[in-house]
């Protein structure tokens, strides 16, 4: 992985130490959301959004790099060259 030459290099231990509680909080938030969905009435099997969350979690657990980029692409709409026109932003 290339390091931005303008930024001082940080060790893996330093990154984990500095970002652990933020990441922990986000995992807890996701777990709470999944718990609420599990307790809610109705079926989620056909919901596209849940499938995206599941696919995103699979990306987080795989051994490939660029996790943030791959999750962002998964959760994003395909590029539409006419997006300005479609959103009324001529």
PyMOL Python script that loads the backbone (N, CA, C, O; Angstrom):
from pymol import cmd

cmd.read_pdbstr("""\
ATOM      1  N   UNK A   1       0.854  -1.172   0.000  1.00  0.00           N
ATOM      2  CA  UNK A   1       0.000   0.000   0.000  1.00  0.00           C
ATOM      3  C   UNK A   1       0.896   1.230   0.000  1.00  0.00           C
ATOM      4  O   UNK A   1       1.830   1.311   0.798  1.00  0.00           O
ATOM      5  N   UNK A   2       0.631   2.178  -0.872  1.00  0.00           N
ATOM      6  CA  UNK A   2       1.481   3.360  -0.948  1.00  0.00           C
ATOM      7  C   UNK A   2       1.072   4.384   0.109  1.00  0.00           C
ATOM      8  O   UNK A   2      -0.105   4.526   0.442  1.00  0.00           O
ATOM      9  N   UNK A   3       2.051   5.072   0.613  1.00  0.00           N
ATOM     10  CA  UNK A   3       1.851   6.090   1.655  1.00  0.00           C
ATOM     11  C   UNK A   3       1.921   7.463   1.007  1.00  0.00           C
ATOM     12  O   UNK A   3       2.788   7.708   0.168  1.00  0.00           O
ATOM     13  N   UNK A   4       1.028   8.351   1.381  1.00  0.00           N
ATOM     14  CA  UNK A   4       1.071   9.727   0.905  1.00  0.00           C
ATOM     15  C   UNK A   4       2.357  10.355   1.437  1.00  0.00           C
ATOM     16  O   UNK A   4       2.559  10.400   2.650  1.00  0.00           O
ATOM     17  N   UNK A   5       3.235  10.842   0.547  1.00  0.00           N
ATOM     18  CA  UNK A   5       4.516  11.385   1.007  1.00  0.00           C
ATOM     19  C   UNK A   5       4.379  12.621   1.897  1.00  0.00           C
ATOM     20  O   UNK A   5       5.321  12.970   2.609  1.00  0.00           O
ATOM     21  N   UNK A   6       3.229  13.283   1.867  1.00  0.00           N
ATOM     22  CA  UNK A   6       3.019  14.470   2.700  1.00  0.00           C
ATOM     23  C   UNK A   6       2.628  14.112   4.133  1.00  0.00           C
ATOM     24  O   UNK A   6       2.701  14.952   5.030  1.00  0.00           O
ATOM     25  N   UNK A   7       2.212  12.862   4.343  1.00  0.00           N
ATOM     26  CA  UNK A   7       1.774  12.427   5.664  1.00  0.00           C
ATOM     27  C   UNK A   7       2.857  11.574   6.321  1.00  0.00           C
ATOM     28  O   UNK A   7       3.513  10.776   5.651  1.00  0.00           O
ATOM     29  N   UNK A   8       3.043  11.740   7.622  1.00  0.00           N
ATOM     30  CA  UNK A   8       4.006  10.874   8.297  1.00  0.00           C
ATOM     31  C   UNK A   8       3.484   9.437   8.324  1.00  0.00           C
ATOM     32  O   UNK A   8       2.287   9.207   8.496  1.00  0.00           O
ATOM     33  N   UNK A   9       4.384   8.484   8.152  1.00  0.00           N
ATOM     34  CA  UNK A   9       3.983   7.079   8.167  1.00  0.00           C
ATOM     35  C   UNK A   9       3.548   6.678   9.573  1.00  0.00           C
ATOM     36  O   UNK A   9       4.149   7.101  10.560  1.00  0.00           O
ATOM     37  N   UNK A  10       2.503   5.863   9.656  1.00  0.00           N
ATOM     38  CA  UNK A  10       2.043   5.339  10.938  1.00  0.00           C
ATOM     39  C   UNK A  10       2.137   3.816  10.894  1.00  0.00           C
ATOM     40  O   UNK A  10       1.880   3.198   9.860  1.00  0.00           O
ATOM     41  N   UNK A  11       2.496   3.240  11.986  1.00  0.00           N
ATOM     42  CA  UNK A  11       2.555   1.781  12.052  1.00  0.00           C
ATOM     43  C   UNK A  11       1.135   1.238  12.168  1.00  0.00           C
ATOM     44  O   UNK A  11       0.205   1.961  12.525  1.00  0.00           O
ATOM     45  N   UNK A  12       0.985  -0.043  11.861  1.00  0.00           N
ATOM     46  CA  UNK A  12      -0.315  -0.697  11.999  1.00  0.00           C
ATOM     47  C   UNK A  12      -0.796  -0.603  13.443  1.00  0.00           C
ATOM     48  O   UNK A  12      -1.983  -0.396  13.693  1.00  0.00           O
ATOM     49  N   UNK A  13       0.117  -0.754  14.382  1.00  0.00           N
ATOM     50  CA  UNK A  13      -0.248  -0.682  15.793  1.00  0.00           C
ATOM     51  C   UNK A  13      -0.792   0.697  16.151  1.00  0.00           C
ATOM     52  O   UNK A  13      -1.751   0.811  16.913  1.00  0.00           O
ATOM     53  N   UNK A  14      -0.179   1.747  15.600  1.00  0.00           N
ATOM     54  CA  UNK A  14      -0.620   3.114  15.883  1.00  0.00           C
ATOM     55  C   UNK A  14      -2.002   3.373  15.268  1.00  0.00           C
ATOM     56  O   UNK A  14      -2.872   3.964  15.908  1.00  0.00           O
ATOM     57  N   UNK A  15      -2.191   2.926  14.027  1.00  0.00           N
ATOM     58  CA  UNK A  15      -3.494   3.095  13.380  1.00  0.00           C
ATOM     59  C   UNK A  15      -4.571   2.407  14.204  1.00  0.00           C
ATOM     60  O   UNK A  15      -5.616   2.996  14.478  1.00  0.00           O
ATOM     61  N   UNK A  16      -4.323   1.158  14.601  1.00  0.00           N
ATOM     62  CA  UNK A  16      -5.314   0.428  15.385  1.00  0.00           C
ATOM     63  C   UNK A  16      -5.566   1.105  16.727  1.00  0.00           C
ATOM     64  O   UNK A  16      -6.713   1.226  17.158  1.00  0.00           O
ATOM     65  N   UNK A  17      -4.519   1.538  17.373  1.00  0.00           N
ATOM     66  CA  UNK A  17      -4.662   2.201  18.665  1.00  0.00           C
ATOM     67  C   UNK A  17      -5.488   3.477  18.544  1.00  0.00           C
ATOM     68  O   UNK A  17      -6.334   3.750  19.395  1.00  0.00           O
ATOM     69  N   UNK A  18      -5.249   4.254  17.500  1.00  0.00           N
ATOM     70  CA  UNK A  18      -5.950   5.530  17.319  1.00  0.00           C
ATOM     71  C   UNK A  18      -7.386   5.363  16.827  1.00  0.00           C
ATOM     72  O   UNK A  18      -8.233   6.210  17.111  1.00  0.00           O
ATOM     73  N   UNK A  19      -7.672   4.290  16.096  1.00  0.00           N
ATOM     74  CA  UNK A  19      -8.974   4.162  15.456  1.00  0.00           C
ATOM     75  C   UNK A  19      -9.842   3.050  16.026  1.00  0.00           C
ATOM     76  O   UNK A  19     -10.970   2.860  15.571  1.00  0.00           O
ATOM     77  N   UNK A  20      -9.341   2.315  17.010  1.00  0.00           N
ATOM     78  CA  UNK A  20     -10.072   1.174  17.545  1.00  0.00           C
ATOM     79  C   UNK A  20     -11.451   1.548  18.065  1.00  0.00           C
ATOM     80  O   UNK A  20     -12.434   0.906  17.696  1.00  0.00           O
ATOM     81  N   UNK A  21     -11.552   2.566  18.909  1.00  0.00           N
ATOM     82  CA  UNK A  21     -12.829   2.882  19.526  1.00  0.00           C
ATOM     83  C   UNK A  21     -13.849   3.424  18.526  1.00  0.00           C
ATOM     84  O   UNK A  21     -15.052   3.220  18.692  1.00  0.00           O
ATOM     85  N   UNK A  22     -13.377   4.106  17.500  1.00  0.00           N
ATOM     86  CA  UNK A  22     -14.286   4.576  16.449  1.00  0.00           C
ATOM     87  C   UNK A  22     -14.841   3.373  15.680  1.00  0.00           C
ATOM     88  O   UNK A  22     -16.046   3.283  15.448  1.00  0.00           O
ATOM     89  N   UNK A  23     -13.959   2.455  15.288  1.00  0.00           N
ATOM     90  CA  UNK A  23     -14.400   1.260  14.561  1.00  0.00           C
ATOM     91  C   UNK A  23     -15.325   0.411  15.436  1.00  0.00           C
ATOM     92  O   UNK A  23     -16.340  -0.098  14.960  1.00  0.00           O
ATOM     93  N   UNK A  24     -14.975   0.263  16.699  1.00  0.00           N
ATOM     94  CA  UNK A  24     -15.794  -0.496  17.649  1.00  0.00           C
ATOM     95  C   UNK A  24     -17.195   0.091  17.728  1.00  0.00           C
ATOM     96  O   UNK A  24     -18.179  -0.649  17.729  1.00  0.00           O
ATOM     97  N   UNK A  25     -17.293   1.399  17.792  1.00  0.00           N
ATOM     98  CA  UNK A  25     -18.580   2.073  17.864  1.00  0.00           C
ATOM     99  C   UNK A  25     -19.419   1.805  16.619  1.00  0.00           C
ATOM    100  O   UNK A  25     -20.624   1.574  16.718  1.00  0.00           O
ATOM    101  N   UNK A  26     -18.793   1.834  15.466  1.00  0.00           N
ATOM    102  CA  UNK A  26     -19.520   1.596  14.217  1.00  0.00           C
ATOM    103  C   UNK A  26     -20.009   0.152  14.128  1.00  0.00           C
ATOM    104  O   UNK A  26     -21.108  -0.102  13.635  1.00  0.00           O
ATOM    105  N   UNK A  27     -19.202  -0.787  14.600  1.00  0.00           N
ATOM    106  CA  UNK A  27     -19.624  -2.192  14.609  1.00  0.00           C
ATOM    107  C   UNK A  27     -20.803  -2.371  15.564  1.00  0.00           C
ATOM    108  O   UNK A  27     -21.762  -3.071  15.242  1.00  0.00           O
ATOM    109  N   UNK A  28     -20.734  -1.745  16.730  1.00  0.00           N
ATOM    110  CA  UNK A  28     -21.851  -1.827  17.678  1.00  0.00           C
ATOM    111  C   UNK A  28     -23.125  -1.216  17.097  1.00  0.00           C
ATOM    112  O   UNK A  28     -24.213  -1.759  17.289  1.00  0.00           O
ATOM    113  N   UNK A  29     -23.001  -0.093  16.390  1.00  0.00           N
ATOM    114  CA  UNK A  29     -24.166   0.521  15.745  1.00  0.00           C
ATOM    115  C   UNK A  29     -24.789  -0.437  14.723  1.00  0.00           C
ATOM    116  O   UNK A  29     -26.009  -0.599  14.677  1.00  0.00           O
ATOM    117  N   UNK A  30     -23.955  -1.058  13.922  1.00  0.00           N
ATOM    118  CA  UNK A  30     -24.447  -2.009  12.921  1.00  0.00           C
ATOM    119  C   UNK A  30     -25.107  -3.205  13.600  1.00  0.00           C
ATOM    120  O   UNK A  30     -26.173  -3.647  13.172  1.00  0.00           O
ATOM    121  N   UNK A  31     -24.485  -3.732  14.652  1.00  0.00           N
ATOM    122  CA  UNK A  31     -25.070  -4.860  15.380  1.00  0.00           C
ATOM    123  C   UNK A  31     -26.436  -4.480  15.952  1.00  0.00           C
ATOM    124  O   UNK A  31     -27.369  -5.281  15.902  1.00  0.00           O
ATOM    125  N   UNK A  32     -26.563  -3.274  16.491  1.00  0.00           N
ATOM    126  CA  UNK A  32     -27.839  -2.826  17.047  1.00  0.00           C
ATOM    127  C   UNK A  32     -28.903  -2.721  15.955  1.00  0.00           C
ATOM    128  O   UNK A  32     -30.055  -3.097  16.172  1.00  0.00           O
ATOM    129  N   UNK A  33     -28.525  -2.218  14.797  1.00  0.00           N
ATOM    130  CA  UNK A  33     -29.467  -2.138  13.679  1.00  0.00           C
ATOM    131  C   UNK A  33     -29.937  -3.531  13.276  1.00  0.00           C
ATOM    132  O   UNK A  33     -31.130  -3.749  13.064  1.00  0.00           O
ATOM    133  N   UNK A  34     -29.007  -4.470  13.172  1.00  0.00           N
ATOM    134  CA  UNK A  34     -29.377  -5.834  12.801  1.00  0.00           C
ATOM    135  C   UNK A  34     -30.265  -6.471  13.865  1.00  0.00           C
ATOM    136  O   UNK A  34     -31.186  -7.217  13.530  1.00  0.00           O
ATOM    137  N   UNK A  35     -30.007  -6.191  15.139  1.00  0.00           N
ATOM    138  CA  UNK A  35     -30.871  -6.689  16.212  1.00  0.00           C
ATOM    139  C   UNK A  35     -32.283  -6.124  16.089  1.00  0.00           C
ATOM    140  O   UNK A  35     -33.261  -6.855  16.248  1.00  0.00           O
ATOM    141  N   UNK A  36     -32.392  -4.826  15.807  1.00  0.00           N
ATOM    142  CA  UNK A  36     -33.719  -4.213  15.655  1.00  0.00           C
ATOM    143  C   UNK A  36     -34.464  -4.813  14.467  1.00  0.00           C
ATOM    144  O   UNK A  36     -35.672  -5.039  14.540  1.00  0.00           O
ATOM    145  N   UNK A  37     -33.752  -5.069  13.379  1.00  0.00           N
ATOM    146  CA  UNK A  37     -34.382  -5.694  12.212  1.00  0.00           C
ATOM    147  C   UNK A  37     -34.873  -7.095  12.545  1.00  0.00           C
ATOM    148  O   UNK A  37     -35.953  -7.500  12.115  1.00  0.00           O
ATOM    149  N   UNK A  38     -34.088  -7.823  13.302  1.00  0.00           N
ATOM    150  CA  UNK A  38     -34.456  -9.193  13.680  1.00  0.00           C
ATOM    151  C   UNK A  38     -35.723  -9.201  14.545  1.00  0.00           C
ATOM    152  O   UNK A  38     -36.542 -10.113  14.430  1.00  0.00           O
ATOM    153  N   UNK A  39     -35.885  -8.210  15.394  1.00  0.00           N
ATOM    154  CA  UNK A  39     -37.045  -8.142  16.281  1.00  0.00           C
ATOM    155  C   UNK A  39     -38.282  -7.536  15.606  1.00  0.00           C
ATOM    156  O   UNK A  39     -39.395  -7.677  16.112  1.00  0.00           O
ATOM    157  N   UNK A  40     -38.095  -6.877  14.492  1.00  0.00           N
ATOM    158  CA  UNK A  40     -39.207  -6.181  13.831  1.00  0.00           C
ATOM    159  C   UNK A  40     -40.140  -7.164  13.129  1.00  0.00           C
ATOM    160  O   UNK A  40     -39.738  -8.264  12.749  1.00  0.00           O
ATOM    161  N   UNK A  41     -41.386  -6.743  12.967  1.00  0.00           N
ATOM    162  CA  UNK A  41     -42.371  -7.543  12.242  1.00  0.00           C
ATOM    163  C   UNK A  41     -42.088  -7.499  10.745  1.00  0.00           C
ATOM    164  O   UNK A  41     -41.496  -6.541  10.247  1.00  0.00           O
ATOM    165  N   UNK A  42     -42.505  -8.520  10.043  1.00  0.00           N
ATOM    166  CA  UNK A  42     -42.375  -8.555   8.593  1.00  0.00           C
ATOM    167  C   UNK A  42     -41.157  -9.342   8.146  1.00  0.00           C
ATOM    168  O   UNK A  42     -40.345  -9.794   8.953  1.00  0.00           O
ATOM    169  N   UNK A  43     -41.059  -9.489   6.841  1.00  0.00           N
ATOM    170  CA  UNK A  43     -39.979 -10.272   6.242  1.00  0.00           C
ATOM    171  C   UNK A  43     -39.014  -9.355   5.510  1.00  0.00           C
ATOM    172  O   UNK A  43     -39.421  -8.414   4.829  1.00  0.00           O
ATOM    173  N   UNK A  44     -37.726  -9.647   5.663  1.00  0.00           N
ATOM    174  CA  UNK A  44     -36.698  -8.835   5.006  1.00  0.00           C
ATOM    175  C   UNK A  44     -36.031  -9.558   3.841  1.00  0.00           C
ATOM    176  O   UNK A  44     -35.145  -8.998   3.195  1.00  0.00           O
ATOM    177  N   UNK A  45     -36.438 -10.777   3.568  1.00  0.00           N
ATOM    178  CA  UNK A  45     -35.739 -11.598   2.584  1.00  0.00           C
ATOM    179  C   UNK A  45     -35.638 -10.955   1.211  1.00  0.00           C
ATOM    180  O   UNK A  45     -34.645 -11.155   0.511  1.00  0.00           O
ATOM    181  N   UNK A  46     -36.637 -10.191   0.815  1.00  0.00           N
ATOM    182  CA  UNK A  46     -36.646  -9.613  -0.526  1.00  0.00           C
ATOM    183  C   UNK A  46     -36.078  -8.203  -0.576  1.00  0.00           C
ATOM    184  O   UNK A  46     -36.008  -7.614  -1.655  1.00  0.00           O
ATOM    185  N   UNK A  47     -35.670  -7.646   0.555  1.00  0.00           N
ATOM    186  CA  UNK A  47     -35.227  -6.253   0.559  1.00  0.00           C
ATOM    187  C   UNK A  47     -33.800  -6.115   0.042  1.00  0.00           C
ATOM    188  O   UNK A  47     -32.865  -6.707   0.581  1.00  0.00           O
ATOM    189  N   UNK A  48     -33.659  -5.342  -0.986  1.00  0.00           N
ATOM    190  CA  UNK A  48     -32.363  -5.106  -1.633  1.00  0.00           C
ATOM    191  C   UNK A  48     -31.363  -4.474  -0.662  1.00  0.00           C
ATOM    192  O   UNK A  48     -30.176  -4.798  -0.704  1.00  0.00           O
ATOM    193  N   UNK A  49     -31.822  -3.593   0.194  1.00  0.00           N
ATOM    194  CA  UNK A  49     -30.928  -2.900   1.122  1.00  0.00           C
ATOM    195  C   UNK A  49     -30.253  -3.880   2.081  1.00  0.00           C
ATOM    196  O   UNK A  49     -29.065  -3.739   2.371  1.00  0.00           O
ATOM    197  N   UNK A  50     -30.994  -4.865   2.571  1.00  0.00           N
ATOM    198  CA  UNK A  50     -30.406  -5.853   3.467  1.00  0.00           C
ATOM    199  C   UNK A  50     -29.357  -6.679   2.738  1.00  0.00           C
ATOM    200  O   UNK A  50     -28.310  -7.000   3.301  1.00  0.00           O
ATOM    201  N   UNK A  51     -29.633  -7.017   1.505  1.00  0.00           N
ATOM    202  CA  UNK A  51     -28.660  -7.774   0.708  1.00  0.00           C
ATOM    203  C   UNK A  51     -27.368  -6.958   0.523  1.00  0.00           C
ATOM    204  O   UNK A  51     -26.270  -7.512   0.566  1.00  0.00           O
ATOM    205  N   UNK A  52     -27.508  -5.651   0.321  1.00  0.00           N
ATOM    206  CA  UNK A  52     -26.326  -4.793   0.200  1.00  0.00           C
ATOM    207  C   UNK A  52     -25.526  -4.781   1.497  1.00  0.00           C
ATOM    208  O   UNK A  52     -24.297  -4.844   1.467  1.00  0.00           O
ATOM    209  N   UNK A  53     -26.216  -4.702   2.643  1.00  0.00           N
ATOM    210  CA  UNK A  53     -25.511  -4.737   3.922  1.00  0.00           C
ATOM    211  C   UNK A  53     -24.767  -6.053   4.097  1.00  0.00           C
ATOM    212  O   UNK A  53     -23.623  -6.066   4.553  1.00  0.00           O
ATOM    213  N   UNK A  54     -25.402  -7.151   3.740  1.00  0.00           N
ATOM    214  CA  UNK A  54     -24.764  -8.462   3.849  1.00  0.00           C
ATOM    215  C   UNK A  54     -23.536  -8.547   2.951  1.00  0.00           C
ATOM    216  O   UNK A  54     -22.488  -9.039   3.369  1.00  0.00           O
ATOM    217  N   UNK A  55     -23.665  -8.066   1.718  1.00  0.00           N
ATOM    218  CA  UNK A  55     -22.526  -8.078   0.795  1.00  0.00           C
ATOM    219  C   UNK A  55     -21.403  -7.182   1.307  1.00  0.00           C
ATOM    220  O   UNK A  55     -20.227  -7.523   1.177  1.00  0.00           O
ATOM    221  N   UNK A  56     -21.759  -6.042   1.888  1.00  0.00           N
ATOM    222  CA  UNK A  56     -20.755  -5.149   2.455  1.00  0.00           C
ATOM    223  C   UNK A  56     -20.001  -5.807   3.599  1.00  0.00           C
ATOM    224  O   UNK A  56     -18.783  -5.667   3.709  1.00  0.00           O
ATOM    225  N   UNK A  57     -20.723  -6.525   4.450  1.00  0.00           N
ATOM    226  CA  UNK A  57     -20.063  -7.226   5.558  1.00  0.00           C
ATOM    227  C   UNK A  57     -19.151  -8.330   5.047  1.00  0.00           C
ATOM    228  O   UNK A  57     -18.102  -8.588   5.636  1.00  0.00           O
ATOM    229  N   UNK A  58     -19.540  -8.986   3.958  1.00  0.00           N
ATOM    230  CA  UNK A  58     -18.682 -10.006   3.362  1.00  0.00           C
ATOM    231  C   UNK A  58     -17.372  -9.382   2.876  1.00  0.00           C
ATOM    232  O   UNK A  58     -16.302  -9.968   3.038  1.00  0.00           O
ATOM    233  N   UNK A  59     -17.462  -8.201   2.285  1.00  0.00           N
ATOM    234  CA  UNK A  59     -16.253  -7.494   1.836  1.00  0.00           C
ATOM    235  C   UNK A  59     -15.355  -7.198   3.032  1.00  0.00           C
ATOM    236  O   UNK A  59     -14.138  -7.368   2.954  1.00  0.00           O
ATOM    237  N   UNK A  60     -15.949  -6.758   4.135  1.00  0.00           N
ATOM    238  CA  UNK A  60     -15.148  -6.435   5.320  1.00  0.00           C
ATOM    239  C   UNK A  60     -14.389  -7.644   5.850  1.00  0.00           C
ATOM    240  O   UNK A  60     -13.312  -7.499   6.428  1.00  0.00           O
ATOM    241  N   UNK A  61     -14.941  -8.822   5.658  1.00  0.00           N
ATOM    242  CA  UNK A  61     -14.332 -10.031   6.206  1.00  0.00           C
ATOM    243  C   UNK A  61     -13.415 -10.773   5.229  1.00  0.00           C
ATOM    244  O   UNK A  61     -12.735 -11.717   5.630  1.00  0.00           O
ATOM    245  N   UNK A  62     -13.384 -10.368   3.970  1.00  0.00           N
ATOM    246  CA  UNK A  62     -12.522 -11.091   3.031  1.00  0.00           C
ATOM    247  C   UNK A  62     -11.064 -10.644   3.168  1.00  0.00           C
ATOM    248  O   UNK A  62     -10.765  -9.716   3.919  1.00  0.00           O
ATOM    249  N   UNK A  63     -10.173 -11.297   2.451  1.00  0.00           N
ATOM    250  CA  UNK A  63      -8.745 -11.006   2.584  1.00  0.00           C
ATOM    251  C   UNK A  63      -8.211 -10.109   1.470  1.00  0.00           C
ATOM    252  O   UNK A  63      -6.998 -10.018   1.282  1.00  0.00           O
ATOM    253  N   UNK A  64      -9.083  -9.458   0.743  1.00  0.00           N
ATOM    254  CA  UNK A  64      -8.664  -8.562  -0.327  1.00  0.00           C
ATOM    255  C   UNK A  64      -8.494  -7.144   0.206  1.00  0.00           C
ATOM    256  O   UNK A  64      -9.019  -6.800   1.264  1.00  0.00           O
ATOM    257  N   UNK A  65      -7.760  -6.334  -0.534  1.00  0.00           N
ATOM    258  CA  UNK A  65      -7.522  -4.953  -0.126  1.00  0.00           C
ATOM    259  C   UNK A  65      -8.603  -4.028  -0.693  1.00  0.00           C
ATOM    260  O   UNK A  65      -9.544  -4.482  -1.343  1.00  0.00           O
ATOM    261  N   UNK A  66      -8.457  -2.745  -0.440  1.00  0.00           N
ATOM    262  CA  UNK A  66      -9.363  -1.708  -0.941  1.00  0.00           C
ATOM    263  C   UNK A  66     -10.804  -1.919  -0.482  1.00  0.00           C
ATOM    264  O   UNK A  66     -11.739  -1.753  -1.265  1.00  0.00           O
ATOM    265  N   UNK A  67     -10.978  -2.283   0.779  1.00  0.00           N
ATOM    266  CA  UNK A  67     -12.311  -2.563   1.299  1.00  0.00           C
ATOM    267  C   UNK A  67     -13.229  -1.343   1.200  1.00  0.00           C
ATOM    268  O   UNK A  67     -14.381  -1.471   0.786  1.00  0.00           O
ATOM    269  N   UNK A  68     -12.736  -0.176   1.572  1.00  0.00           N
ATOM    270  CA  UNK A  68     -13.577   1.026   1.540  1.00  0.00           C
ATOM    271  C   UNK A  68     -14.035   1.319   0.110  1.00  0.00           C
ATOM    272  O   UNK A  68     -15.200   1.648  -0.113  1.00  0.00           O
ATOM    273  N   UNK A  69     -13.136   1.202  -0.841  1.00  0.00           N
ATOM    274  CA  UNK A  69     -13.489   1.454  -2.243  1.00  0.00           C
ATOM    275  C   UNK A  69     -14.533   0.451  -2.728  1.00  0.00           C
ATOM    276  O   UNK A  69     -15.492   0.828  -3.400  1.00  0.00           O
ATOM    277  N   UNK A  70     -14.349  -0.811  -2.392  1.00  0.00           N
ATOM    278  CA  UNK A  70     -15.271  -1.836  -2.855  1.00  0.00           C
ATOM    279  C   UNK A  70     -16.638  -1.699  -2.195  1.00  0.00           C
ATOM    280  O   UNK A  70     -17.656  -1.913  -2.853  1.00  0.00           O
ATOM    281  N   UNK A  71     -16.686  -1.350  -0.922  1.00  0.00           N
ATOM    282  CA  UNK A  71     -17.972  -1.123  -0.267  1.00  0.00           C
ATOM    283  C   UNK A  71     -18.654   0.105  -0.862  1.00  0.00           C
ATOM    284  O   UNK A  71     -19.862   0.091  -1.100  1.00  0.00           O
ATOM    285  N   UNK A  72     -17.890   1.162  -1.101  1.00  0.00           N
ATOM    286  CA  UNK A  72     -18.470   2.374  -1.702  1.00  0.00           C
ATOM    287  C   UNK A  72     -19.068   2.064  -3.067  1.00  0.00           C
ATOM    288  O   UNK A  72     -20.172   2.513  -3.374  1.00  0.00           O
ATOM    289  N   UNK A  73     -18.359   1.308  -3.883  1.00  0.00           N
ATOM    290  CA  UNK A  73     -18.882   0.963  -5.206  1.00  0.00           C
ATOM    291  C   UNK A  73     -20.121   0.081  -5.096  1.00  0.00           C
ATOM    292  O   UNK A  73     -21.065   0.236  -5.870  1.00  0.00           O
ATOM    293  N   UNK A  74     -20.121  -0.835  -4.144  1.00  0.00           N
ATOM    294  CA  UNK A  74     -21.271  -1.704  -3.930  1.00  0.00           C
ATOM    295  C   UNK A  74     -22.513  -0.885  -3.582  1.00  0.00           C
ATOM    296  O   UNK A  74     -23.605  -1.159  -4.081  1.00  0.00           O
ATOM    297  N   UNK A  75     -22.343   0.113  -2.730  1.00  0.00           N
ATOM    298  CA  UNK A  75     -23.477   0.876  -2.218  1.00  0.00           C
ATOM    299  C   UNK A  75     -23.876   2.057  -3.108  1.00  0.00           C
ATOM    300  O   UNK A  75     -24.858   2.740  -2.821  1.00  0.00           O
ATOM    301  N   UNK A  76     -23.136   2.298  -4.167  1.00  0.00           N
ATOM    302  CA  UNK A  76     -23.385   3.458  -5.023  1.00  0.00           C
ATOM    303  C   UNK A  76     -24.192   3.080  -6.258  1.00  0.00           C
ATOM    304  O   UNK A  76     -24.167   1.942  -6.727  1.00  0.00           O
ATOM    305  N   UNK A  77     -24.886   4.051  -6.751  1.00  0.00           N
ATOM    306  CA  UNK A  77     -25.578   3.868  -8.033  1.00  0.00           C
ATOM    307  C   UNK A  77     -24.554   3.892  -9.159  1.00  0.00           C
ATOM    308  O   UNK A  77     -23.518   4.546  -9.045  1.00  0.00           O
ATOM    309  N   UNK A  78     -24.840   3.185 -10.238  1.00  0.00           N
ATOM    310  CA  UNK A  78     -23.948   3.280 -11.407  1.00  0.00           C
ATOM    311  C   UNK A  78     -23.937   4.720 -11.934  1.00  0.00           C
ATOM    312  O   UNK A  78     -24.932   5.439 -11.834  1.00  0.00           O
ATOM    313  N   UNK A  79     -22.807   5.120 -12.488  1.00  0.00           N
ATOM    314  CA  UNK A  79     -22.697   6.478 -13.015  1.00  0.00           C
ATOM    315  C   UNK A  79     -23.657   6.673 -14.178  1.00  0.00           C
ATOM    316  O   UNK A  79     -23.740   5.838 -15.079  1.00  0.00           O
ATOM    317  N   UNK A  80     -24.372   7.772 -14.147  1.00  0.00           N
ATOM    318  CA  UNK A  80     -25.300   8.145 -15.205  1.00  0.00           C
ATOM    319  C   UNK A  80     -24.811   9.455 -15.796  1.00  0.00           C
ATOM    320  O   UNK A  80     -24.854  10.483 -15.121  1.00  0.00           O
ATOM    321  N   UNK A  81     -24.344   9.444 -17.052  1.00  0.00           N
ATOM    322  CA  UNK A  81     -23.836  10.683 -17.640  1.00  0.00           C
ATOM    323  C   UNK A  81     -24.893  11.783 -17.740  1.00  0.00           C
ATOM    324  O   UNK A  81     -24.548  12.955 -17.888  1.00  0.00           O
ATOM    325  N   UNK A  82     -26.155  11.427 -17.663  1.00  0.00           N
ATOM    326  CA  UNK A  82     -27.231  12.415 -17.720  1.00  0.00           C
ATOM    327  C   UNK A  82     -27.768  12.769 -16.336  1.00  0.00           C
ATOM    328  O   UNK A  82     -28.914  13.201 -16.212  1.00  0.00           O
ATOM    329  N   UNK A  83     -26.951  12.590 -15.293  1.00  0.00           N
ATOM    330  CA  UNK A  83     -27.433  12.793 -13.932  1.00  0.00           C
ATOM    331  C   UNK A  83     -27.922  14.219 -13.697  1.00  0.00           C
ATOM    332  O   UNK A  83     -28.905  14.420 -12.985  1.00  0.00           O
ATOM    333  N   UNK A  84     -27.253  15.211 -14.282  1.00  0.00           N
ATOM    334  CA  UNK A  84     -27.699  16.600 -14.089  1.00  0.00           C
ATOM    335  C   UNK A  84     -29.111  16.795 -14.643  1.00  0.00           C
ATOM    336  O   UNK A  84     -29.971  17.374 -13.979  1.00  0.00           O
ATOM    337  N   UNK A  85     -29.338  16.313 -15.847  1.00  0.00           N
ATOM    338  CA  UNK A  85     -30.646  16.443 -16.466  1.00  0.00           C
ATOM    339  C   UNK A  85     -31.703  15.654 -15.675  1.00  0.00           C
ATOM    340  O   UNK A  85     -32.820  16.130 -15.470  1.00  0.00           O
ATOM    341  N   UNK A  86     -31.336  14.450 -15.237  1.00  0.00           N
ATOM    342  CA  UNK A  86     -32.279  13.595 -14.530  1.00  0.00           C
ATOM    343  C   UNK A  86     -32.678  14.163 -13.169  1.00  0.00           C
ATOM    344  O   UNK A  86     -33.760  13.862 -12.665  1.00  0.00           O
ATOM    345  N   UNK A  87     -31.819  14.976 -12.577  1.00  0.00           N
ATOM    346  CA  UNK A  87     -32.124  15.599 -11.296  1.00  0.00           C
ATOM    347  C   UNK A  87     -32.549  17.056 -11.443  1.00  0.00           C
ATOM    348  O   UNK A  87     -32.646  17.780 -10.452  1.00  0.00           O
ATOM    349  N   UNK A  88     -32.800  17.483 -12.667  1.00  0.00           N
ATOM    350  CA  UNK A  88     -33.263  18.835 -12.907  1.00  0.00           C
ATOM    351  C   UNK A  88     -32.196  19.898 -12.665  1.00  0.00           C
ATOM    352  O   UNK A  88     -32.521  21.023 -12.287  1.00  0.00           O
ATOM    353  N   UNK A  89     -30.943  19.560 -12.875  1.00  0.00           N
ATOM    354  CA  UNK A  89     -29.836  20.498 -12.660  1.00  0.00           C
ATOM    355  C   UNK A  89     -29.182  20.855 -14.008  1.00  0.00           C
ATOM    356  O   UNK A  89     -27.996  20.597 -14.214  1.00  0.00           O
ATOM    357  N   UNK A  90     -29.911  21.407 -14.856  1.00  0.00           N
ATOM    358  CA  UNK A  90     -29.425  21.692 -16.217  1.00  0.00           C
ATOM    359  C   UNK A  90     -28.224  22.519 -16.128  1.00  0.00           C
ATOM    360  O   UNK A  90     -27.645  22.879 -17.152  1.00  0.00           O
TER     361      UNK A  90
END
""", "prot")
cmd.dss("prot")
cmd.show_as("cartoon", "prot")
cmd.util.cbc("prot")
cmd.orient("prot")
